Amino acid sequence: MNIIMAIHIAGGILALPAGTIAVMARKGGRLHVWAGNVFFASMLVLGVTAALMAWSVVMDGATTPAGPGVIYALALVCLTAGLLDLNAILRKMLTPAQRIARHLWRMCFAFFIATGSFFLGQQDVLPLAVRGSPFLFVLAFAPFAVMAFWLVRVRFAKVIAKFRLRAVPAVQPGA
C-alpha cells in the first residue's frame, strides 16, 4: 500500500500548483490549457489511488477516520455528475455558457477536493503555528469563490460588458 500512497501524494503535489496556475492563467490560453491538462491527469491519478486505498480499507473491514459517510457523499456527487453528463450527451446541444459552467463546477469541485484534503485533512504535516487556523479554511474553500466569480461573470457577461470602463483617447497637443 505504500507505493499507492506515494503515487497518491505525488498526484497531489502536481494537482495543487497545476490547479492554481489554471485558475490564474488567461482562460483559453496555452498556459491555462497546459495547467488544466496536468490538473486533470493528476486528479485522475488521485481518484484512482484514493479508490484503491478506500477499497483496501473496506476489504480489511476497517473504516476511514471520518467514517464511511464521506466516501458515500463523494460517490453520490460523482454519480450525479455522470448522470448529468449522460443527459448532456443525449441532448447533444450545449450553449457555450452551459459548457463553460459545466467545466467550471467540475474543475472547481475537483480543486476543492484537492485543497480541502490538503489544507484541512493533512494539518498534521503543516507547521504547528497554522494548524486549526481559519486561513486554512479560506484556502480550502477558495475554489468555490473562484467558481462563483466565474459563473457570475459567464452568466451575466452581456450585462457586465455594458459597465466596463472605456479608455478615453488622449487629446494630442496641437490637434
C-alpha positions as semicolon CSV with decimal commas, in nm:
position;residue;x (nm);y (nm);z (nm)
1;M;0,000;0,000;0,000
2;N;0,299;0,234;0,047
3;I;0,358;0,263;-0,329
4;I;-0,006;0,359;-0,387
5;M;0,018;0,620;-0,112
6;A;0,339;0,758;-0,268
7;I;0,170;0,783;-0,609
8;H;-0,130;0,950;-0,444
9;I;0,092;1,208;-0,274
10;A;0,281;1,274;-0,599
11;G;-0,052;1,333;-0,773
12;G;-0,146;1,582;-0,503
13;I;0,187;1,759;-0,530
14;L;0,110;1,812;-0,900
15;A;-0,261;1,890;-0,861
16;L;-0,238;2,187;-0,624
17;P;0,003;2,404;-0,826
18;A;-0,146;2,298;-1,161
19;G;-0,497;2,390;-1,043
20;T;-0,371;2,721;-0,909
21;I;-0,198;2,801;-1,239
22;A;-0,510;2,704;-1,436
23;V;-0,722;2,937;-1,221
24;M;-0,479;3,227;-1,252
25;A;-0,382;3,192;-1,621
26;R;-0,562;3,364;-1,908
27;K;-0,863;3,149;-1,992
28;G;-0,821;2,956;-2,315
29;G;-0,452;3,045;-2,337
30;R;-0,171;2,795;-2,381
31;L;-0,071;2,806;-2,011
32;H;-0,433;2,758;-1,898
33;V;-0,476;2,455;-2,126
34;W;-0,142;2,303;-2,021
35;A;-0,209;2,352;-1,649
36;G;-0,564;2,223;-1,691
37;N;-0,438;1,906;-1,858
38;V;-0,180;1,849;-1,584
39;F;-0,451;1,913;-1,323
40;F;-0,686;1,666;-1,495
41;A;-0,421;1,395;-1,514
42;S;-0,311;1,444;-1,155
43;M;-0,672;1,439;-1,029
44;L;-0,729;1,120;-1,227
45;V;-0,427;0,966;-1,052
46;L;-0,559;1,092;-0,717
47;G;-0,903;0,947;-0,783
48;V;-0,775;0,604;-0,884
49;T;-0,529;0,578;-0,596
50;A;-0,790;0,705;-0,346
51;A;-1,034;0,442;-0,474
52;L;-0,770;0,171;-0,435
53;M;-0,690;0,284;-0,081
54;A;-1,061;0,307;0,011
55;W;-1,122;-0,037;-0,138
56;S;-0,841;-0,185;0,073
57;V;-0,991;-0,023;0,384
58;V;-1,331;-0,174;0,304
59;M;-1,174;-0,514;0,235
60;D;-0,994;-0,505;0,573
61;G;-1,327;-0,424;0,744
62;A;-1,191;-0,100;0,892
63;T;-1,339;0,245;0,848
64;T;-1,196;0,581;0,749
65;P;-1,121;0,832;1,026
66;A;-1,422;1,039;0,914
67;G;-1,641;0,731;0,873
68;P;-1,789;0,591;0,551
69;G;-2,025;0,886;0,501
70;V;-1,761;1,094;0,325
71;I;-1,698;0,818;0,071
72;Y;-2,071;0,776;0,008
73;A;-2,120;1,154;-0,031
74;L;-1,839;1,179;-0,286
75;A;-1,973;0,874;-0,469
76;L;-2,315;1,042;-0,484
77;V;-2,166;1,363;-0,627
78;C;-1,974;1,162;-0,889
79;L;-2,285;0,961;-0,979
80;T;-2,486;1,282;-1,015
81;A;-2,216;1,433;-1,237
82;G;-2,213;1,120;-1,452
83;L;-2,591;1,125;-1,492
84;L;-2,584;1,494;-1,583
85;D;-2,313;1,418;-1,840
86;L;-2,528;1,143;-1,986
87;N;-2,818;1,389;-2,007
88;A;-2,596;1,642;-2,189
89;I;-2,470;1,374;-2,428
90;L;-2,823;1,261;-2,510
91;R;-2,939;1,620;-2,570
92;K;-2,634;1,682;-2,793
93;M;-2,667;2,058;-2,757
94;L;-2,499;2,278;-2,503
95;T;-2,468;2,652;-2,531
96;P;-2,118;2,793;-2,479
97;A;-2,228;2,930;-2,140
98;Q;-2,358;2,586;-2,034
99;R;-2,036;2,421;-2,149
100;I;-1,823;2,669;-1,954
101;A;-2,045;2,637;-1,646
102;R;-2,007;2,258;-1,652
103;H;-1,631;2,295;-1,689
104;L;-1,620;2,543;-1,400
105;W;-1,809;2,339;-1,147
106;R;-1,620;2,019;-1,233
107;M;-1,281;2,184;-1,216
108;C;-1,358;2,383;-0,903
109;F;-1,518;2,088;-0,722
110;A;-1,214;1,872;-0,801
111;F;-0,987;2,158;-0,694
112;F;-1,184;2,183;-0,367
113;I;-1,132;1,811;-0,307
114;A;-0,756;1,865;-0,350
115;T;-0,735;2,184;-0,141
116;G;-0,971;2,056;0,127
117;S;-0,788;1,726;0,155
118;F;-0,455;1,902;0,197
119;F;-0,536;2,213;0,399
120;L;-0,800;2,055;0,624
121;G;-0,728;1,683;0,610
122;Q;-0,350;1,690;0,639
123;Q;-0,295;1,956;0,903
124;D;-0,056;1,729;1,089
125;V;0,206;1,788;0,816
126;L;0,171;2,167;0,838
127;P;0,364;2,388;1,082
128;L;0,214;2,389;1,431
129;A;0,153;2,766;1,411
130;V;-0,105;2,732;1,130
131;R;-0,286;2,416;1,239
132;G;-0,653;2,491;1,301
133;S;-0,614;2,841;1,152
134;P;-0,915;2,997;0,978
135;F;-0,673;3,079;0,695
136;L;-0,663;2,706;0,611
137;F;-1,041;2,709;0,569
138;V;-1,010;3,007;0,335
139;L;-0,751;2,820;0,126
140;A;-0,959;2,501;0,127
141;F;-1,282;2,671;0,016
142;A;-1,121;2,923;-0,223
143;P;-1,212;2,713;-0,531
144;F;-1,581;2,775;-0,457
145;A;-1,521;3,152;-0,451
146;V;-1,341;3,125;-0,786
147;M;-1,629;2,917;-0,923
148;A;-1,889;3,171;-0,805
149;F;-1,692;3,460;-0,959
150;W;-1,662;3,291;-1,298
151;L;-2,019;3,159;-1,303
152;V;-2,150;3,510;-1,240
153;R;-1,911;3,650;-1,500
154;V;-2,018;3,393;-1,762
155;R;-2,389;3,416;-1,681
156;F;-2,402;3,795;-1,683
157;A;-2,131;3,865;-1,943
158;K;-2,354;4,092;-2,154
159;V;-2,466;4,297;-1,854
160;I;-2,109;4,326;-1,723
161;A;-1,984;4,437;-2,066
162;K;-2,215;4,741;-2,052
163;F;-2,047;4,858;-1,731
164;R;-1,685;4,822;-1,841
165;L;-1,489;5,140;-1,823
166;R;-1,383;5,261;-2,162
167;A;-1,049;5,439;-2,200
168;V;-1,088;5,792;-2,326
169;P;-0,840;5,865;-2,605
170;A;-0,580;6,121;-2,504
171;V;-0,603;6,456;-2,677
172;Q;-0,295;6,522;-2,887
173;P;-0,138;6,863;-2,825
174;G;-0,182;7,092;-3,123
175;A;-0,468;6,889;-3,265
